[in-house]
């Protein structure tokens, strides 16, 4: 044997850092924060150990906890005091996200991103206005164009409250363009849009739907979220969002969709975000509780894989723990 090439030479402790191709930093991470208008105390989220729904009065304290770890950005999700057919609390001036955003942007240095969707706010739990047909009808879906105006109003109300960036997640065709126009008309041309550009109809959102109380009351989301079987379609979705003015392109979920992260990275020069979703977090937690996985190592490895696939930023429930460990 004549082994001239020995990759193991570069794996000693002294050099491993020098030759590593990818790294994780606290500043790559965005921490999701749940603000709940129905409670005045913090409520643990059972399926997401370590996470809580916090009342508006605690939003600043919660975000300060995040900032202490070195993470500089948060994504705010709201649980409203009441829901209706159209999700009107989503764009209310005194809505839960608007109130929390006002306080957090005034009192902290966090970069505040808001999730723009209607599913937490509608009584039926769908991400838009539902067609007027029997709930048992399997083809029942969300009315695309009627939803656009509501999303636009919601995004503007977040910007008026001081949001640094808005993140539409409803998979409504045309949502980025409608939001961009409305923000510009309202004088918020400097507020960027991080689009959930390729968002799949995924089984990995289960714990989030408990946390945010946003599970659909009937049917599912496959009429608007993407089919996990498709990759080329993701490129069409992303391209449309780019044409409509998206500033940051998100792929969601992350772990099972690293091929999509990579493909988006290669075709576009926009920053790419990966959403390490609730089910990905819950899975690692559950296995580690059983003693089957090392929590921190598995979390770190997952996030590193997202960076390696091409993500610039990662939205993750591990943000604080990983930033603390870095
Ligand atoms: C709302 C929204 C969802 C998630 C983020 N924004 C839920 C959904 O589409 O059902 C899921 C996030 C997660 O699972 O961590 N549209």
Boltz pocket constraint, residues with backbone or C-beta under 6 A from the ligand:
constraints:
  - pocket:
      binder: B
      contacts: [[A, 115], [A, 117], [A, 118], [A, 119], [A, 127], [A, 169], [A, 170], [A, 204], [A, 205], [A, 206], [A, 207], [A, 208], [A, 209], [A, 214], [A, 276], [A, 277], [A, 278], [A, 279]]
      max_distance: 6.0
